[in-house]
Amino acid sequence: ETDNTGSDEYGNHQVRACLRGRSIRRRINHPDRLNYPMKRVGKRGEGKFERISWDEALDTIASSLKKTVEQYGNEAVYIQYSSGIVGGNMTRSSPSASAVKRLMNCYGGSLNQYGSYSTAQISCAMPYTYGSNDGNSTTDIENSKLVVMFGNNPAETRMSGGGITYLLEKAREKSNAKMIVIDPRYTDTAAGREDEWLPIRPGTDAALVAGIAWVLINENLVDQPFLDKYCVGYDEKTLPADAPKNGHYKAYILGEGDDKTAKTPQWASQITGIPEDRIIKLAREIGTAKPAYICQGWGPQRQANGELTARAIAMLPILTGNVGISGGNSGARESTYTITIERLPVLDNPVKTSISCFSWTDAIDHGPQMTAIRDGVRGKDKLDVPIKFIWNYAGNTLVNQHSDINKTHEILQDESKCEMIVVIENFMTSSAKYADILLPDLMTVEQEDIIPNDYAGNMGYLIFLQPVTSEKFERKPIYWILSEVAKRLGPDVYQKFTEGRTQEQWLQHLYAKMLAKDPALPSYDELKKMGIYKRKDPNGHFVAYKAFRDDPEANPLKTPSGKIEIYSSRLAEIARTWELEKDEVISPLPVYASTFEGWNSPERRTFPLQLFGFHYKSRTHSTYGNIDLLKAACRQEVWINPIDAQKRGIANGDMVRVFNHRGEVRLPAKVTPRILPGVSAMGQGAWHEANMSGDKIDHGGCVNTLTTLRPSPLAKGNPQHTNLVEIEKI
């Protein structure tokens, strides 16, 4: 829960647990824990199950898996996206690195996935500019003169771990850097810490950047030598040969490109809602304060135009030459130091086909119609078969964290489509209700594992997890479960999966490899006795792309040109060859493009409020969403501005219905000036509670009752912050 070791004499600090960590006993000992294997006896989604033996459960799974592979091939098997146990090793749930993945790779493989629900757009887009996603460390802000945060909210999204907010404040104490927060919501990161909050319409960050760029260019505040030496595509002289005339960024900003529209502060103001004079002032602040730490969280990119947004925000440090220097940044989110651990090897997947992790419902519903140039299928031109078998381990993305729950329900209820769903869980989550076979898993704190801590600033942690309680009822660890399935798939599969090792023997084997690479680590027995081992980043502050800045020829970026690619020829080719909808934009430049269900969409006549979700401090996504104490401390509410509330006769605390053409949610209203007029917001991760055979009205307050299944254009990622709704008092 809490690190109370050491003192601050040598720059260390003790870490206090967040409210989730402090309530972990309530989660471990929750009366609603799953205790026995079960099989479904009602319709999917009804939550009707009966207890069965482990032998029956495991036999059923193995038999169904064999049948699926024999009838449809391994491409019909899918491991569902999960972030329930991101840090684990033996227990890790991330599909590409989980024990489930290892099992399937021992049995002919499974359909791959790419991207993530958290970072699909930014992880896809930033490498087109930089070749990677690196950012300077938070502590490097002690060398900054200005901090500009686009949708970055560590006080709520990373409130404990290593104390990112504490590090942010300590760094600002040293530098006295001004901090400007750009966000539709006045977040806890801003509250009382910021020098200025600039509320902005969701999905319009790229327009703000363009308006700032117009001022920087016209007032000669760009770093021209940096742009000439390190960048491709800023102006005509660095434009690639295959690009059209006036296809460069400067032409786009000045109105000399295809759209013939100058991106003036007045133009940007009409889109963003930020006053013209404030855009001019912000541009001058960014252009004259060097070094400036410009960063973005992962909220702005979780829009239908998120790829463009991510690359656009990166333009501000590029234009001002703040990349690769101490106190500057790349425009990405901050980097953190992690002690590298040796992961359970998942082996090679014989299946080379992959889909976006967000597109799995399409792959169930009409898989063979999905193509590379329309749906982002990788590894072949199209899918051959639909998904017929799903593993869902330690994740709630089957329903609760996926978009358009009502449509997802329809797809999953049709048993002629996906024929087997195996869920391995701790609780009867929204996703667990759709299982055909439901298995009770141990929590990470109920078994041995070695994990690193993340989001801990410049301090790296290794944690040796040991059982805080004995196994109860018939709950089993994931490694045991999968080993038993492997036995039933054949002796060769079992031997390949286990290599003759128990879970403890795997940990010893993997840690021995870690020690060989990192002799400074304690021994296995010492780490087990210590429980927690920590050390600072030996290099101090991390400065992204410093080697490139120091010597670009010796240390080129991982882009085709080896330079920062403001104009991307790769994106130009994708834009030319992919099949896109009329309102979808893929551009070689980091331009602004409006989206469906955006601030200027015609649908606003019916659904006038933009809606986005945010990470709520009482939950990690949906984990801890069933802890009564946390639900009481942090009520699930919809944020609405007093101006919008008054128009609708809504007072603070009133029960309201939030609805659109996809669904309806009922919950209390939080009437607050901490959100921009015309915009509403809900904490994401609340547990969906609806009668799915009746009115389907969600009384749990799950934002994904309202979100869309339509993916973003390039990453084919989750656009769950692009929604329009109406709110009415009940």
Secondary structure, DSSP 8 states (H G I E B T S, - for coil): --B--S-STTS---B---HHHHTHHHHHT-TTB--S-EEE-S-TTS--EEE--HHHHHHHHHHHHHHHHHHH-GGGEEE----TTSS-STT---GGGSHHHHHHHTTT--BEEES-TTTHHHHHHHHHHHSS----BGGGGGG-SEEEEES--HHHHTSSTTTHHHHHHHHHHHH--EEEEE-SB--TTTTTT-SEEE---TT-HHHHHHHHHHHHHHTT-S-HHHHHHHEESSSGGGS-TTS-TT-SHHHHHHT-STT-----HHHHHHHH---HHHHHHHHHHHHHSSSEEEEE-SSTTSSTTHHHHHHHHHHHHHHTT-TTSTT---SS--B--------------S---EEETT-HHHHHHHGGG-BHHHH--BSSSB-SS---EEEEES--TTTTTSS-HHHHHHHHH-TTTS-EEEEEESB--TTGGG-SEEEEB--GGGS-EEEE--S-TTEEEEEEE--SS---TT-B-HHHHHHHHHHHH-HHHHHHHHTT--HHHHHHHHHHHHHHH-TTS--HHHHHHHSEEEEE-TT-S--TTHHHHH-TTTS--SSTTSSEESS-HHHHHHHHHS---TT----SS------TTSTT-GGGGTS-EEEEEEE-TT-BTTBTTT-HHHHHHS---EEE-HHHHHHTT--TT-EEEEE-SS-EEEEEEEE-TTB-TTEEEEEET------TTTT--BSS--GGGS------TTT----TT-EEEEEEE-
